Structures are given as structure tokens and as C-alpha cells.
Amino acid sequence: MELQATPLEGIVRSSDGTLFYLFPIQDVSTLQTVRGHLACAIDVLSNQEESLPEQRLEAIRTLNSLVAALSVHDGDHYSAIDSALEGGVPNL
């Protein structure tokens, strides 16, 4: 699969037109750690009656961290979307 740049920071397009968000990680162990934290957060929030308030709070913090990481380029994305709506960018 070939990836091509788009006007949106952190987003690339595949040769079949699918868009991918680039999630920055340092190495494979970081990816495994993030996956583990997300799995724990999902388990805790899925079984709230069986989890402690501290566990629920940590799960919420984990999800907030993920949202923050995914929002790093939001300002650039909103600017690009505004430009596209104004006719400045024909294809995102």
C-alpha cells in the first residue's frame, strides 16, 4: 500500500483513497503499552459496578490522554476544512 500526503497534518491517503490518521509512537513497546491501557480502561468502564472509583477515574484519564493525542493537529485540520469549504482545496 502506498501512502500519500494530504493537506491535513498527520493524515495520509492510501492508494485506494482511504484516509489514515498517523498516531505518533516511539516504538512497538509504546504501542503495546497504549493498547494495554485502553483495554484496561474499556474493561473498567464496561464493568463499573465491579470497579473502584479510583479505577474509573484512571480509565477516564486514559481515554482523555488518547483524545488529547488525537487532537494534536485539530487546529490545522479545522483550517484545512475551512479552506476546502471556501473552495481553496479541491480534494482532502
Secondary structure, DSSP 8 states (H G I E B T S, - for coil): --EEE-SSTTEEEETTS-EEE----SSHHHHHHHHHHHHHHHHHHHTGGGS-HHHHHHHHHHHHHHHHHHTTTHHHHHHHHHHHHTTS-S--
